[in-house]
Amino acid sequence: MELGELRKNYRGDTEAFEERHLVSLDPIEQFRAWFQEALECPGIGEVNAMCLATCTRDGKPSARMVLLKGFGQDGFRFFTNYESRKGKELDSNPFASLVFYWEPLCRQVRIEGSVKRLPEEESDRYFQSRPKGSQIGALASRQSSVIPDREHLRKKNAELEERCRDTTVPRPDYWGAYIVEPEVLEFWQGQTNRLHDRIVFRRLRDRAEPLGAMTHRAHGDWVYERLSP
């Protein structure tokens, strides 16, 4: 299938994303501003949908869509099955990349960082806030394991619904929270002529490190630069 003619117009030069348009020199606050704009855009169905890319220890990548469930200065939080493929890859290689793409706004945010599990108490709190059907689904599915057919899931789910009809659903010990602690955040905005805007923030571990002529100090231990598209 030839797809060369598939082409979308993005923004014009008068709508370019320039350094003076940064809401904050704190990249978390800049993310918050763009996230809020995406929340208010009726054309975006799931603002918190993000691509999570992980990698095995020997460099084989995998990616999938998951949902962001919180963010702040400490990082970006999501919940999943520890025994899934992504969980096993994060155990052996605790680094990940996140990508948000908000198509109606012609915007993308890319985040890179280290990953760790959050305390069980946080996993418990979020699990108990979920709809009961979602709680039972987490018990019914040993994510990424091979099963014979969908009927297998239906039967297991029905058994658990009956068993938990009048009781609290316990959080399985193989399900819980992760946090991505960001080292890089890149803000991308599309241009129709493909001279896209890319402003990237990266965290300096050594604040005494000399900066290049085109690298600028930002909030705290962050610096930012413009990248060629």
C-alpha positions as CSV (number, residue, x, y, z in Angstrom):
1,M,0.0,0.0,0.0
2,E,1.5,3.3,-1.1
3,L,0.8,6.1,1.4
4,G,2.8,9.0,0.0
5,E,-0.2,11.1,-0.7
6,L,-1.4,11.0,2.9
7,R,-0.5,14.4,4.2
8,K,-1.9,16.6,6.9
9,N,-1.6,20.4,7.2
10,Y,-0.5,21.5,10.6
11,R,0.0,25.1,11.8
12,G,1.2,28.1,9.9
13,D,4.3,30.2,10.7
14,T,2.2,32.8,12.5
15,E,1.2,30.1,15.0
16,A,4.8,28.9,15.6
17,F,5.7,27.8,19.1
18,E,8.6,30.0,20.1
19,E,10.5,30.4,23.3
20,R,8.5,33.5,24.2
21,H,5.4,31.3,24.2
22,L,6.7,29.1,27.1
23,V,4.3,29.4,30.0
24,S,7.0,28.4,32.4
25,L,10.7,27.5,32.4
26,D,9.7,24.6,34.7
27,P,8.9,21.8,32.2
28,I,6.4,20.2,34.5
29,E,4.4,23.4,34.6
30,Q,4.8,23.7,30.8
31,F,3.4,20.2,30.5
32,R,0.5,21.1,32.8
33,A,-0.4,24.1,30.6
34,W,-0.4,22.0,27.4
35,F,-2.3,19.2,29.2
36,Q,-5.0,21.7,30.3
37,E,-5.4,23.0,26.8
38,A,-5.8,19.4,25.6
39,L,-8.4,18.8,28.3
40,E,-10.4,21.7,27.0
41,C,-10.2,20.6,23.4
42,P,-13.4,18.8,22.4
43,G,-11.7,16.9,19.6
44,I,-9.5,14.9,22.0
45,G,-11.1,11.8,23.4
46,E,-8.5,10.6,26.0
47,V,-6.1,13.4,26.9
48,N,-4.2,11.1,29.3
49,A,-3.6,8.4,26.7
50,M,0.1,7.9,26.2
51,C,2.5,5.6,24.4
52,L,4.7,3.8,26.9
53,A,7.9,2.4,25.4
54,T,10.1,0.0,27.4
55,C,13.1,-2.1,26.4
56,T,14.6,-5.4,27.4
57,R,18.1,-5.5,28.9
58,D,19.5,-6.5,25.6
59,G,17.9,-3.6,23.7
60,K,14.7,-5.0,22.2
61,P,12.0,-2.4,22.4
62,S,8.2,-2.7,22.8
63,A,5.5,0.0,23.1
64,R,1.8,0.2,24.0
65,M,-0.9,2.8,24.9
66,V,-1.6,3.2,28.6
67,L,-3.3,6.0,30.7
68,L,-1.5,8.6,32.7
69,K,-3.1,8.7,36.2
70,G,-1.2,11.6,37.8
71,F,1.8,13.9,37.4
72,G,3.7,16.4,39.5
73,Q,7.2,17.4,40.3
74,D,8.0,13.8,41.3
75,G,7.1,12.4,37.9
76,F,4.4,10.8,35.8
77,R,2.3,7.9,37.3
78,F,0.6,4.9,35.7
79,F,-0.8,1.6,36.9
80,T,-0.4,-1.8,35.4
81,N,0.3,-5.5,35.9
82,Y,3.8,-6.2,37.2
83,E,3.8,-9.5,35.5
84,S,3.0,-8.1,32.0
85,R,5.6,-7.7,29.4
86,K,6.1,-4.0,30.2
87,G,6.4,-4.9,33.9
88,K,9.0,-7.5,33.3
89,E,11.0,-5.2,31.0
90,L,10.8,-2.4,33.6
91,D,12.1,-4.7,36.3
92,S,15.1,-5.6,34.2
93,N,15.7,-2.2,32.6
94,P,14.0,0.5,34.7
95,F,13.9,3.3,32.0
96,A,11.0,4.3,29.8
97,S,9.8,6.9,27.3
98,L,6.3,8.4,27.1
99,V,4.7,10.1,24.2
100,F,1.5,12.1,24.2
101,Y,0.0,13.1,20.8
102,W,-2.8,15.6,20.8
103,E,-3.7,15.6,17.1
104,P,-6.2,18.5,16.9
105,L,-3.7,20.8,18.6
106,C,-0.8,19.5,16.4
107,R,1.2,18.9,19.5
108,Q,3.3,16.1,20.9
109,V,5.2,15.7,24.2
110,R,7.9,13.2,24.6
111,I,9.3,12.3,28.1
112,E,12.3,10.1,29.0
113,G,13.3,9.0,32.4
114,S,14.0,6.3,35.0
115,V,11.1,4.3,36.4
116,K,10.4,2.8,39.8
117,R,7.5,1.2,41.6
118,L,5.5,3.3,44.0
119,P,4.6,2.2,47.6
120,E,1.8,-0.4,48.0
121,E,-0.3,2.2,49.8
122,E,-0.6,4.3,46.7
123,S,-1.5,1.3,44.6
124,D,-4.2,0.3,47.2
125,R,-5.7,3.8,47.2
126,Y,-6.1,3.9,43.5
127,F,-7.3,0.3,43.2
128,Q,-10.1,0.9,45.6
129,S,-11.1,4.0,43.7
130,R,-11.7,2.0,40.5
131,P,-15.1,0.8,39.4
132,K,-15.7,-2.7,40.7
133,G,-15.8,-4.2,37.2
134,S,-12.2,-2.8,36.6
135,Q,-11.0,-4.3,39.9
136,I,-12.4,-7.7,39.0
137,G,-10.8,-7.4,35.5
138,A,-7.4,-6.9,37.1
139,L,-7.9,-10.1,39.1
140,A,-9.3,-12.1,36.1
141,S,-6.5,-11.2,33.7
142,R,-2.9,-12.4,34.2
143,Q,-1.8,-9.8,31.6
144,S,0.4,-11.0,28.7
145,S,-0.1,-14.7,29.6
146,V,-1.4,-17.0,26.8
147,I,-5.1,-18.0,27.2
148,P,-7.2,-20.5,25.1
149,D,-10.0,-18.1,24.0
150,R,-12.1,-15.2,25.2
151,E,-14.6,-17.6,26.8
152,H,-11.9,-18.4,29.3
153,L,-11.9,-14.7,30.4
154,R,-15.7,-14.6,30.5
155,K,-15.9,-17.6,32.8
156,K,-13.2,-16.4,35.1
157,N,-14.7,-12.9,35.3
158,A,-18.1,-14.3,36.1
159,E,-16.7,-16.5,38.9
160,L,-15.0,-13.5,40.4
161,E,-18.1,-11.4,40.1
162,E,-20.0,-14.0,42.1
163,R,-17.3,-14.4,44.7
164,C,-16.9,-10.7,45.2
165,R,-20.5,-9.8,45.0
166,D,-20.8,-8.6,48.6
167,T,-17.2,-8.1,49.5
168,T,-14.4,-5.6,48.7
169,V,-12.2,-6.7,45.8
170,P,-8.6,-7.2,47.0
171,R,-5.8,-5.6,45.0
172,P,-3.7,-8.4,43.5
173,D,-0.1,-8.3,44.5
174,Y,0.9,-8.4,40.9
175,W,-0.8,-5.1,40.1
176,G,0.3,-1.6,41.0
177,A,1.8,1.8,40.4
178,Y,4.9,3.0,38.6
179,I,6.4,6.5,38.3
180,V,8.5,7.9,35.5
181,E,11.0,10.3,36.9
182,P,11.7,12.6,34.0
183,E,15.2,13.5,32.7
184,V,14.0,14.9,29.3
185,L,10.8,16.6,28.2
186,E,10.4,17.6,24.6
187,F,7.6,19.9,23.4
188,W,6.8,19.5,19.7
189,Q,4.3,21.5,17.6
190,G,3.7,20.7,14.0
191,Q,4.2,23.2,11.1
192,T,2.6,22.6,7.6
193,N,6.0,23.3,5.9
194,R,7.5,20.6,8.2
195,L,9.7,23.1,10.0
196,H,8.3,21.8,13.2
197,D,8.9,23.5,16.6
198,R,10.9,21.4,19.1
199,I,11.9,22.8,22.5
200,V,13.5,20.2,24.7
201,F,14.2,20.5,28.5
202,R,16.8,18.2,30.0
203,R,17.9,17.8,33.6
204,L,21.5,18.7,34.5
205,R,22.9,16.5,37.2
206,D,25.9,18.8,37.5
207,R,24.8,22.4,37.8
208,A,28.4,23.5,37.4
209,E,28.6,22.0,33.9
210,P,29.3,24.7,31.4
211,L,26.5,25.4,28.9
212,G,26.8,25.8,25.2
213,A,25.9,29.1,23.5
214,M,22.5,27.8,22.5
215,T,21.6,26.1,25.8
216,H,19.6,28.1,28.3
217,R,19.1,27.8,32.0
218,A,15.6,27.0,33.1
219,H,14.0,26.3,36.5
220,G,16.0,24.5,39.0
221,D,18.4,21.9,37.5
222,W,16.7,22.1,34.0
223,V,18.1,23.6,30.8
224,Y,16.4,24.0,27.5
225,E,17.3,24.1,23.8
226,R,15.6,24.3,20.4
227,L,16.2,21.3,18.2
228,S,16.1,21.3,14.4
229,P,13.1,19.4,13.1
